[in-house]
Amino acid sequence: MNIFELFKNENYDEIPVMYDGEDVYCAGKLKIMAARAAKKLVENPQKNILISSEKNLDFVVNFLAAVYAKKEIFLLSDPKKASLLNFDYIFADKPDFCDNPGGFEFELPDFEETFVTFFTSGSSGFPKSARKNFVNFFNETADVVQDFGLKKEAECRIVTSTKPHHMFGFIYWLFLWIYDPFSFKIDVNEVVYPDSADLKDTIFISSPSFLEKFKRYEVFLKEPPEVIFTAGDKLAEVIYDYFQKYNTRIIDIYGSTETSTIAYKSGKNDEFYHCMSGVEVSADNNAQIVVESPYFLGKSRVLCDIIELSDSKTFSLKNRSDRIVKIQEKRVSMPEIEDYLNKNELVADSYCFKNGEKLACAAVLSDVGKKAYLSEEKGGRTALVKELKSFLAEKSEIIPQRWRFLYEIPKNKNGKTDKDKIEAIFNTNISFPLVLNVEKEENRAEYELVFPKNSNFFNGHFKNFPVLPGVVQLYFAHWFAQDAFCKNIRPCPVKKIKFSHLINPDEVLRLELVLKSDSVNYVYKCGENICSGGVFRIGE
């Protein structure tokens, strides 16, 4: 019985169907909320609705209401890109409720005529649409339940650190519940910090970048999840090792917005991807994967991924054709350069891309690399870059000419490499500090960092006595506050700003950030000395 059939039968109104932390939502309470929002939507003649709710509870109510109101549903994970859409729509964040839902009929939707359009930026940076109907979703979810043996006698809670606005979170968090709300109960309380996650006996929907935090911060799980579904990026072997000690099953999903789920891996020793029951794959003349399945409209889709087939149900993933660029009339594979660079003892991770007509590299240094970066005797950053270029020259004629050293490769809400953020960092003319360590909690964060002597903002500030400019301190306090808390933090005006101690080049600093209800407090410290501090306001 799906959620719409359950809502239609008043005998199930007292059945718990959803959680919000410790709060329980019974079917009767949730369907009244959906009815109040749906009745309001019915009054609006606009056919299209763009659901961009920040909170999962708002998303669920908006989504159910849109289905009952027979709206054409559009989902966009990044609301900043809504301005790029070329059609009119109702913008839905918090649900808009009518006062009285009396008389509302909970009709079963026509699943063939209930459409949802997802957007992916792909490699272009502009939203690219993928339209599917509920029949596609039910076909896929039925296979997910069957292929992974998820059906059990006892109910299972599904928790997530991802968003339901994109295909992976939508299917594995939201639609599992829509498909069978008796067996699967969703928790709308999003997991934001690993150490505060309640994961006992759950299905946990997450991204590789979020799972990596469990290992990085050595989180001890008193109540580990039973199974983890993850997607969006390559899953490191150490993540498998970390969760293996808890006997947690990890399923690495491979798919796309266009096709939804294609295949999966189970365990770090699994060399091949195994297709879902309803999926068949082949390779075209360019070795790009061709997918056929009932999980999308149309017969087949061709993706940019290069594969090597074992058979029509098993394959290995080799590369992405859209990550092969042309520089100086030569074709260069970004993944090949990254894989080779990551073997160097100075580098822990890297991401390469074409920046203008040059190859650029964002690199995460290992502990050995950080020491080399800070070693003035060995030439510091200049010598480090020279050594990495020399190392890469053994592999490729074309090597990165622009470098940035980050504490991690940024990921977006979908757990994929955040190309926009990386490019923004490269397009900023100011030198970035070297981040030695990061500690994050729900309402506080601490960055240990160094501003090297060769940073461009020390030039002329001051002659023979360089000190860190106050405007630079403000800039990076704001930058890291946004990084830590993912809030719209206003760079100015800054309240209660105070500079009390000079900061010299190459000093190890601590930037401490504390999130309040409407502001972020920041303090720079060098040893026991407080160097500066202030307060940023949180915007709307």
N, C-alpha and C positions, 0 to 999 in steps of 0.2 A: 504494500500500500504506500503510495507516494504522499507527499505533504498536502497536495491539493485534494486528494481523496479523503485524507484524514480530516481536513478542515470541513469538508462537506457533511461529515457525520458527527452530529452533536454528542454522540455517546463517547467520543474521545476527547472532549473538551478539557478534562482534568488530567490528561496524559502529559507528563513532562516532555517537551520537545527540544528545549534549548536552555543553555546556561550562560550566565554572565558572571563569571567568577563563582561566588557562592549563591548568587540569585538564580532562581529557577523560573523559567517561563513555561507555563502550560499551554496546550494548543489553543484553548479558548481565549486566553489573554493575547497571544500573538496574532490570532486571526482577527480579533477586534482592532488591533493596531493596524494590521494590513488593510482591513475594510475601511477604516477612517481615512487612511492615506489614499486608497484606491478611489473612494468616492470623490475626494478632492481632485484627483487626476482626471476623472471622467468629466468633470466640469470644464476642463481645459481642452480646447479644440485642437491644440497642437498634438500631432501624432507621435512625434519622436521625443524620447526622453534620454538624457545623458546622465547616468548615475555615477557620481564621483564622490560618494560619501567617504569621509575620513574614518568614521567609526564603523566597526563591523555591524553593530546592531542597527544603525541607521541604514546601512547597505541592505541588510536582509529585509527590513520593512519596506524600503523603497522598491526593492526588486520584486517582492511578492505583490505589492500594490500595482506596479507597472504591468505585471502579467495579468492580474485581474482586470485592470483598466484597458487591456488590449492595446498597449502602446508598443511601438517599435523601440526596442531597448538597445542602447549603446553604452559600452563600458570603456572608460579611458583611465589608465592607472596614473597618468601624470596630468592633473588638471591644468597645469601651466600651458599645455599644448591644445587646450580646448579652442583657443582663438584660431588655430590652424584648420579647424573643421569648416567645411563649406556648405553647411546646411543649418536650418533652424531647429531648435530643440528646447525642451524644458530642462533646465539645469537643476539636478536633484542632489543636494547634500543632506541636510537634515530633513526628515519627512515633514510634509505639510499636511496637517490633520484637519478634517472637518469636525464639527462639534458633535454631530450625531450620525452614526453609521446605520441607523435603523432602516430595515428593509433591504439591506444589501444582500444580493444573492451570490453565494460562493459557487459559481458555475465552474465546471471542469474546463480548463483551457483546451483549445485545439492545438495539440503539440506540433502538428505539421505547420501551423500558421503562426506559431509563437517564435519570433526571431530575436536573436541577440547578436550584435555586431561588436567584435573586439577590435582593438587597434594595436598595432606594433609599429615602432619606428623603423625596424629593420636596419639597413645600412644607410638609409637616406636622411634620417633625422626627422622626417615628416610622417604623421600617422598614416599607416597603411591598414585598410580594413579587411576583416575576415568575418563573414556572416554565416551563422549556423542556426538551426532550429532545435526545438526540444527533443525531437526524434533522434537527432545526432547525439545529444547529451545523454539520453537514456540508453542508447546503444553502447556508448563508451562506458558509462558508469556500470552497466550490467557486466561488461567484460572486466572492469577493474575489480569488482566484487568477486567474480568467479576466478580470474587469473591469479589473484593474490590471496584467495581464501579468506576474505574479510568477514563473511557471514558467520555469526556466532549466536549462541543462545542468549548470552548476556549482552546488554546494550554496551556500546562503545562510544566514548567521548572523543570528538575530533577537535584538536586545538591547532592554532596556526600562528606563525610569525610572518606570513606573507599576506597579500591582499587578494580579495576575490575579484578584482577588476581585470585580472589577466587570466589566461586560459588554465594554467596549472592550479592556481588557488581556487578558481571557480569550480573546476571539476572535482578536485580531491578534498576540498573543504565544504563548499556550499552544496554541490549537486549530489554528493554521496548522501547528504542529509535529506535533500529533496526526494531522492530516489527511494530512501527507506528510513523515515524518521523514527521508526520503532527500534531499528538496530543501531543507528548512528545519530548521536546527539551532538550538535555543534556548540562550542563555547565561543561566544563573540568577544570574550576578553582576550585581545591579541597579546601574544607573548612578545615582549619588547626586550627583556634582559634575561639571559640564560640562567643566572643564579636565582631568579625569582619565579621560575617556571614551575607550574604544577602539572606534571606530565604522567602521573601514575596511571598505568593501564590505558594509555591513550594512543590514538593515531595522531602523529605529529607531522604537520605539513610545514616544511621549512625550505630554506635555500642553503646551498653550500657555504656561502659567506656567513650566514648566521650560525650554522652548525660549527664552523671553524672557531667561533668564539668560545664554545664549550671547552675545546681543547686549549685554546690560547690562555684562558683564565683558569684552567684546571678546575672547572666546576664539578663538585661532587654531587651526583644525582641520587638522592635518597629514594626517589620515586621515578625511575626512568620510563620512557614511553615503550610501548610494546612494539610498535613499528613506526618507522620514519619514511615518509615520501619526500623526496627532494628533487629539484630540477633547476635549470637555469645556467649552470656553469659546471666545469669539471670538478669532481669530488676528489679531494686529496686522500691518499691512502691512510694518513694519520687519523682522519675522521672515522674511517671504518674501524681502525684499531681502538680508538677512544670509546666508541659505543659498543664494540664487541665485548668489552669487559662487563657490560651491563646486560648482555644477551639481547640487545636491541637489534631488530632486523632493519636494515637500511635498503630501500629500493630507490635506485637512481633512475629517474624518468627522463626519457629523451622524446622530444616532440617539438611542436612549433605552434604559433598562434593559428596559422593556416590549417594545420592538420590535426591539432590537439595531440593526444598521446600516440606515439608510434611504437616505441619499444622501451625496454628497461634492462638494467643490470642489477644483480643481487650479489653483493660482496666484492671486495677488492680484487679477488682472484678471477673474477668473471671477465674474460677477455672480450666477449661478444655482447652485443645488444640482441635481445630476444623480442620479437614482435608480439604485440597484443593479439588476442584471438582473432579479432576482426580485421587485422591489418596484413597486407601483402606489400612487399617492397621489391624494387628492381633498380637497376642503374641505367641511366641513359648513355649516350655516346661520350659524354664528358665525365662519366663516372659519378654524376650527381644523383642523389637518391630520388626515386619516383615512388610515391606513396598512394596506395589505394585502400580506402576503408569507409565504413558507414558513419564515421565520426565527423564528417564534413559534407557540405553540399557539393555535388559534382562527382565525377568518377575518379580523378587522380590529381595529384599535386607534385610539382617538381621543386625541390629545395636546393639551396646552395651548398649543402653538405656533400663532401666527397666520401663515398663508402667503398668497401670491398666486401662483396657478398660471399657468404658461406653457402646459404640457400635462401629461399624466398622468405624465410622466417628468422634468419640469423645473419648478422653482418658486423663488421667493425667500422668505426668512424675514423676517417683519416684526416680530414681537413675541411675548411670552408672556402669555397671558391671566391666568396666576396672578401676574404682576408688575404687575397693575393693581389698586390698592387704593382703598378708600373712606375718605376723611378729611373730616370736616365735611360729610358728605352729598355730597361731590364725588369723582368717579372720577379717580384720578391714575395716570399711566403712569410707572413707575420708569425704564425705559430712555430715555424721552423726556427726562426731567429730567437723567439722567446724560449723555446725548449732548450736550445743550445746555450743561451745566456744563463738560464737557470741552473745549469750544471756547474757554473763558476762558483767557487767558494765565497766570492764577495756578494753574491746575489741570492736572495730568497725567492723573489717573484718578479715578474716583469710584464709589461704590456707595450707593444709596438704599434704604431699607426703612421699614416702619411699625414704630415703637417705641412701644408703648402706643397712645395716640390721636394721636401726633404723628409727623411725618415726620422721619427721621434721615438723616444723610449721613456716610459715611466717605470722606474725600477725600485724595488723594495730591497734594501741592503740587509745582508746577514750581520751577525755580530762582528764577524771579521771585516766585513765591508764598512761598517760604521766606524770601527777603529781606524781603518785606512782613510776614510773621509776626514776624520778629525786629526789625523797625524800631520802636523805642520812639517815635521822633519822629512817625511816621505812625500811631501808635495800636496797633501790634502785632496780636495775635490778634483783639481786639475789632473793630478797624477792618476787618480782613480778612474776618471773618464778615459784617459789615454790608455790605461791598462785594459779596460773593458772593450774599447774600440779595437785594440790589438788582438784581443781574444776572439772577437767576432769576425775579424778579417780572415781568420783561418777557415771560417764557415761560409762567409758571404762577401761578394764584392761590394755590395751595397750595405752600409752599416749606419746606425743612427748617428745623426749629427747634433740633435737636440736632446738634452737629458734633463729629467727631473727625478729627484729621489724622494719617495713618499714612504709613509710608514705602513701603508697597505694599498692595494689596488682598489679604488672605490667601486662599490657595487650599488646598483639601483634597488628599488623596492622589489623587483622581480628576482633579485639575486644575480643579475647579469652585470658584466663589467659596465660601469657608468662612463661611456665614451664622452658624453657631454661634459661631465665634471672634469675629466682628464684634460680634454681640449681647453676648457676654461682655465685650468691651472697653467697650461703651456702658453696660453694667450695673455697671461698676466705677466707684466714686465718686471715685477718685483721678485727678488730672490726668496725662495722658501727656506725656512729653517729645517734642520735635520731633526726628526722626531726619534728619540731614543726608546721611548716606552709610552704606552697609553693604558690608562685604567679608567673604565667607565662603569658607572652604576646608574640607577634609574634617574636620580636627580643631581648627580654630580659626576665630574670627570676630571682627570688630571693628565696633563701632557708633560713629559720630560723632553726638553728640546734645547737645541744649540743654534745660535745665529753665527755662522762662520765669518771669519774676518774678511773673506773675499766677497761677501754679499754686496750687491750693488748700492744699497742704501747707506753704506758706511762711507762711501766716497764724499769727502768734503764735510763730514759730520762727525768729528771735527778734525782739522789737519793736525796730524801727530798725536791726536787723542780721540780715537773713534769711540762713539757711544751709540747705543740703539735709539733711533729717533722715536719720540712719543707717538707719532702718527703710525709708525710701523707696529708698535706694541698694540695700538688700538685695532689696526687692520687684522692682525693675526688672532687677537682675542676674539674678535667677531667671527673670523673664519672658523676657528676651532669650536666656538660655541654652536655655530650652525651645524658643524660636523657632528658634534657630540649629541645634540638634542633634536636635530631635524625639525627645528622650529623656524618660523619667519621672524628673525631677530633684527630689529632696526639698528643699523650701524650708527645712527645719530638721531637725536642728541644723546650723548652719554651722560648719565647722572653720577654725581659724587666722584668724579674722576680725580685721582691724586697720584702724583709722581714723587716718590720719596727716596729713591736710591738709583744711581746710574747703573745701566746694564752695559757691560763691555763685551766685545766680540769673544766667541769661543767659550763663554761661561755656560755651565749646565744650569738651566732654569727649570722651574716648575710653574706651569700655568694651571691654576686651580679654578674650576668653573662650578658654580652651584646654580641649579635651576629653581626659580621661585615660581609662584603662580602667574605673575605677569612680567617677570624680568629674569635676567641672568647676571649674577655677580661674578666678577673675574678678579684674580690676583696673580701677579707675577712674583715669584720668590726666587732668590739666589741664596742657597743655604738657608740660614735663619732670617735673612734680610728680606723684608717686603719692599719690592722695587716700585710697583705701581698697582693700581686697582681702580675699579669702577663698576658701573651697572648699565647694562643694555636693556632696553624695553623689548618686550615680545610684541610683535605686530599682529594684526588680524589675519 
